[in-house]
Amino acid sequence: MFIFANLLLAAANILDILLTAYMWIVIISALISWVNPDPYNPIVRFLHTVTEPVFRRIRKIIGFRLGIVDISPMVVILAILFVKYFLIQSLIEFAYKLKGGAIL
């Protein structure tokens, strides 16, 4: 059973790292959007390619803007934090219970 627990711990840790990286990508994309960047810059294109599909889905659900502010990055960040604090923490605690050890 400890092998499955270790696999679950590894998956939870990798998911945590990926979600943290994506959260920083969303933050950087939101900050870049304030300064009217060059659309042909490879970094700007990467940020737009990675974040815009998620932002578009959020905008369809909740609407495009709140006044003059686009709140879709904030909604994405809150969703990431919810997943990190609920799902990942639950996976880690479940894995430790499978191991029979103490929860850290």
The 8 nearest C-alpha neighbors of each residue, nearest first, counted from 0:
[[1, 2, 3, 4, 97, 98, 5, 94],
 [0, 2, 4, 98, 3, 5, 97, 94],
 [3, 1, 5, 4, 0, 6, 7, 98],
 [2, 4, 6, 0, 5, 1, 7, 94],
 [5, 3, 94, 1, 7, 2, 6, 97],
 [6, 4, 8, 2, 7, 3, 1, 9],
 [7, 5, 3, 9, 4, 8, 10, 2],
 [6, 8, 4, 10, 5, 9, 94, 3],
 [9, 7, 5, 11, 6, 10, 91, 94],
 [8, 10, 6, 12, 11, 7, 5, 13],
 [9, 11, 7, 13, 8, 12, 14, 6],
 [12, 10, 14, 8, 9, 87, 13, 15],
 [11, 13, 15, 9, 14, 10, 8, 16],
 [12, 14, 16, 10, 15, 11, 9, 17],
 [15, 13, 17, 11, 12, 16, 10, 18],
 [14, 16, 12, 18, 13, 17, 11, 19],
 [17, 15, 13, 19, 14, 18, 20, 12],
 [18, 16, 14, 20, 19, 15, 21, 13],
 [17, 19, 21, 15, 20, 16, 22, 14],
 [20, 18, 22, 16, 17, 21, 15, 23],
 [19, 21, 17, 23, 22, 18, 16, 24],
 [22, 20, 24, 18, 23, 19, 17, 25],
 [21, 23, 19, 25, 24, 20, 76, 18],
 [24, 22, 26, 20, 25, 21, 27, 19],
 [23, 25, 21, 27, 22, 26, 28, 20],
 [24, 26, 28, 22, 23, 27, 29, 21],
 [27, 25, 23, 29, 28, 24, 30, 22],
 [28, 26, 30, 24, 29, 25, 31, 23],
 [27, 29, 25, 31, 26, 30, 46, 24],
 [30, 28, 26, 32, 27, 31, 25, 72],
 [29, 31, 27, 32, 28, 33, 26, 34],
 [32, 30, 28, 33, 29, 34, 27, 36],
 [33, 31, 29, 30, 34, 35, 28, 36],
 [32, 34, 31, 30, 35, 29, 36, 28],
 [33, 35, 32, 36, 31, 30, 37, 29],
 [36, 34, 32, 33, 37, 31, 38, 30],
 [37, 35, 34, 38, 31, 32, 43, 40],
 [36, 38, 39, 40, 35, 43, 44, 41],
 [39, 37, 40, 36, 43, 44, 41, 35],
 [40, 38, 37, 41, 44, 43, 42, 36],
 [39, 41, 43, 42, 38, 37, 44, 36],
 [42, 40, 44, 43, 45, 39, 38, 46],
 [41, 43, 45, 44, 40, 46, 47, 39],
 [42, 44, 46, 40, 45, 41, 47, 38],
 [45, 43, 41, 47, 42, 46, 48, 40],
 [44, 46, 42, 48, 43, 47, 41, 49],
 [47, 45, 43, 49, 44, 48, 28, 50],
 [46, 48, 44, 51, 50, 45, 49, 43],
 [49, 47, 45, 46, 50, 51, 44, 52],
 [50, 48, 46, 47, 45, 51, 52, 53],
 [51, 49, 47, 53, 52, 48, 46, 54],
 [50, 52, 54, 47, 53, 55, 48, 49],
 [53, 51, 55, 54, 50, 56, 49, 48],
 [54, 52, 56, 55, 51, 50, 57, 75],
 [53, 55, 51, 57, 56, 52, 71, 58],
 [54, 56, 58, 52, 53, 57, 51, 59],
 [57, 55, 59, 53, 58, 54, 52, 60],
 [56, 58, 54, 60, 59, 55, 71, 61],
 [59, 57, 63, 62, 55, 61, 60, 56],
 [60, 58, 56, 57, 62, 61, 55, 63],
 [59, 61, 57, 58, 62, 56, 63, 55],
 [62, 60, 58, 59, 57, 63, 71, 64],
 [63, 61, 58, 59, 60, 64, 57, 65],
 [62, 64, 58, 69, 61, 59, 65, 71],
 [65, 63, 69, 68, 66, 62, 70, 67],
 [64, 66, 68, 67, 69, 70, 63, 62],
 [65, 67, 68, 64, 69, 63, 70, 62],
 [66, 68, 65, 64, 69, 70, 63, 33],
 [67, 69, 65, 66, 64, 70, 63, 71],
 [70, 68, 64, 71, 65, 63, 67, 72],
 [69, 71, 73, 72, 68, 64, 74, 65],
 [70, 72, 74, 73, 54, 69, 57, 75],
 [73, 71, 75, 74, 70, 76, 25, 29],
 [74, 72, 76, 70, 71, 75, 77, 69],
 [73, 75, 71, 77, 72, 76, 78, 70],
 [74, 76, 78, 72, 73, 77, 79, 71],
 [77, 75, 79, 73, 78, 74, 22, 72],
 [76, 78, 80, 74, 79, 75, 81, 73],
 [77, 79, 81, 75, 76, 80, 74, 82],
 [80, 78, 76, 82, 81, 77, 83, 75],
 [81, 79, 83, 77, 82, 78, 84, 76],
 [82, 80, 78, 84, 79, 83, 85, 77],
 [81, 83, 86, 79, 85, 80, 84, 78],
 [82, 84, 80, 87, 81, 85, 86, 79],
 [83, 85, 81, 88, 82, 80, 87, 86],
 [86, 84, 82, 88, 83, 81, 87, 89],
 [87, 85, 82, 89, 88, 83, 90, 84],
 [86, 88, 90, 83, 89, 11, 85, 91],
 [87, 89, 91, 90, 85, 86, 84, 92],
 [88, 90, 86, 92, 87, 91, 85, 93],
 [91, 89, 87, 93, 88, 92, 94, 86],
 [90, 92, 94, 88, 89, 93, 8, 87],
 [91, 93, 89, 95, 94, 90, 102, 88],
 [94, 92, 96, 90, 91, 95, 89, 97],
 [93, 95, 4, 97, 91, 96, 92, 7],
 [96, 94, 98, 92, 97, 93, 100, 102],
 [95, 97, 99, 93, 98, 94, 100, 92],
 [98, 96, 94, 95, 99, 4, 93, 0],
 [99, 97, 95, 1, 96, 100, 4, 94],
 [100, 98, 96, 97, 95, 101, 94, 1],
 [101, 99, 98, 95, 96, 102, 97, 103],
 [100, 102, 103, 95, 99, 96, 98, 92],
 [103, 101, 95, 92, 100, 96, 91, 93],
 [102, 101, 92, 95, 91, 100, 88, 96]]
